[in-house]
Amino acid sequence: MTVDIAILGTVVALALLFELTNGWNDAANAIATVVSTRVLKPRTAVLLSAAFNVAGALLSTKVAATVSGMVNAQMISPSAVAGAMVAGALWNAIMTRLGMPISASHALLGSVAGASVAVAGVEVLKWSALTKALNGLWSSPLIGLVIAFLLTVPLLKMSTRPRLWLGGAIVVALAYSYKPWLAGVTLLFLAAVVLQLRQRQGRDEDSHWRMYQLVSSSLMSLAHGTNDAQKVMGVITMALISGQSLSEGSAPPLWVILACAITMGIGTYMGGWQVVKTLGEELTDLRPIHGFAAETAGAAVLSTAAHLGVPVSTTHTITGSIMGVGAAKSEVNWRVAGKIVAAWVFTIPVTFIVGFILSRSIAQFGLWIMIGVSLAGMALFGILHWRQARGRRPAGAKEQIAVSKYSESDT
């Protein structure tokens, strides 16, 4: 029994490690636009995003139920789940280091499917849940692109007062889709902003949109928490069912929900600055009104998906939304967009193969040897990343800011 508890504890730890890398890469989803438009400084943005990620993760568990039902958990072992989590975490970390906004959802799906097939064959897969997840993953960026395009075009063509009213109405309605009281708080905040800006001399329209973007980026972070944190809740629940600590169909325990929520928040606070730069600066040029449109479109898609229990990619969704904004003003860097799409295409096959290999290796050589080798490799990667980042860092804070506005010292 002690060994079983130790194995389950290791699996949970590895799942939380995946959650950490998920938040690290996905920090850009919520803060890239608000940082690129200089509404918030980087560290302020990730702190705000981390707080709303934690709050969002506590709102529901519908997505977690879908994820835990992708495979027959009683046919696999906790060790297979461990292999899947190492495969997914490695891919997340490598892509974050390269500045590529990949889908942690795709990484999770591919690694879990590969590891499960390795130990139990194709019959372990539950195609209804997998199809539901896959449909959400490929459609979310397209829907985000269309909504962002349709929102940006009228905002750019309308006169100042009507589009400010329209923006306020949209963001209040979006907040209401989460909780009615949240809509009330949002309305009071926007009213206070308008009153304050009316008393300020030399105010411009951008000042209003900068405040609006605080709301839209917060809702985007909330949506991220309701979707991405729940995916790992589902994986841990799957491991507990496979280890017979929970019965089939059980909901995630409270400690799992809290652990995933907090870990996602910590990962977000780490900030994947290279990914932030790719989305916020290289894909298209953004002003506050554009960032507002992208975040609102992305949050709307994620909110709807969370209500339906569909695990979608927040990365794909916000990237599609930013592309929609760029298309509306005919400014998209298609070279960068092509690189992002290529990373998306390779995520599922690569993580499936690595998850398959790790799961088979664990079955042959034992869990502890493979976990030790995998963690040693990740630790080496982290040390090299830290040394390289430290070597590039200028001596002074001002010089650091001059090199990149996404610097961690720009606080």
WOHUDA-V200313 format. One line per field, one symbol per residue. ss: DSSP state (H for helix, E for strand, - for the rest). phi: phi as a letter, one per 30 degrees, with the letter a starting at -180 (. if undefined). psi: psi as a letter, one per 30 degrees, with the letter a starting at -180 (. if undefined). Layout:
ss->???
phi->???
psi->???
This chain:
ss->-HHHHHHHHHHHHHHHHHHHHHHHHHHHHHHHHHHH-----HHHHHHHHHHHHHHHH----HHHHHHH--E-HHH--HHHHHHHHHHHHHHHHHHHH------HHHHHHHHHHHHHHHHH-HHHE-HHHHHHHHHHHHHHHHHHHHHHHHHHHHHHH--HHHHHHHHHHHHHHHHHHH-HHHHHHHHHHHHHHHHHHH------HHHHHHHHHHHHHHHHHHHHHHHHHHHHHHHHHHHHHH-----------HHHHHHHHHHHHHHHHH--HHHHHHHHHH-----HHHHHHHHHHHHHHHHHHHHH-----HHHHHHHHHHHHHHH-----HHHHHHHHHHHHHHHHHHHHHHHHHHHHHHHH-HHHHHHHHHHHHHHHHHHHHHHHHHH----HHHHHHH--------
phi->.dddddddddddddddddddddddddedeccedddddidbdedddddddddddddddcdabddeddddcdbdddcccedddddddddddddeddddddicdccdddddddddddddddcbiddddcddddddddddddddddddddddddddedddcddeddddddddddddddddddbedddddddddddddddddddcdidbdedddddddeddddddddddddcdddddeddddedddddidbdeidddddddddddddddddddddiddddeddddbddadbcedddeddddddddddddddddicdcddddddddddddddddchbbddddedddddddddededddddddddddddddcjdddddddddddddddddddddddddddddcdddddddadcddddb
psi->eeeeeeeeeeeeeeeeeeeefeeeefefeffeefefggelleeeeeeeeeefeeeeffelgeeeeeefgfljfffllfeeeeeeeeeeeeeeeeeeefgkiljfeeeeeeeeeeeeeefglfffkjfeeeeeeeeeeffeeeeeeeeeefeeeeefflleeefeeeeeeeeeeeeefdkefeeeeeeeeeeeeeeefffkkglleeeefeeefeeeeeeeeeeeefdeefefeeeeeeeeefggfllkgklkleeeeeeeeeeeeeeefejieeeeeeefefelkkleeeeeeeeeeeeeeeeeeeefgkjljeeeeeeeeeeeeeeeghikjfeeeeeeeeeeefeeeeeeeeeeeeeeeeeefkeeeeeeeeeeeeeeeeeeeeeeeeffkleleeeeeeekfgkffi.
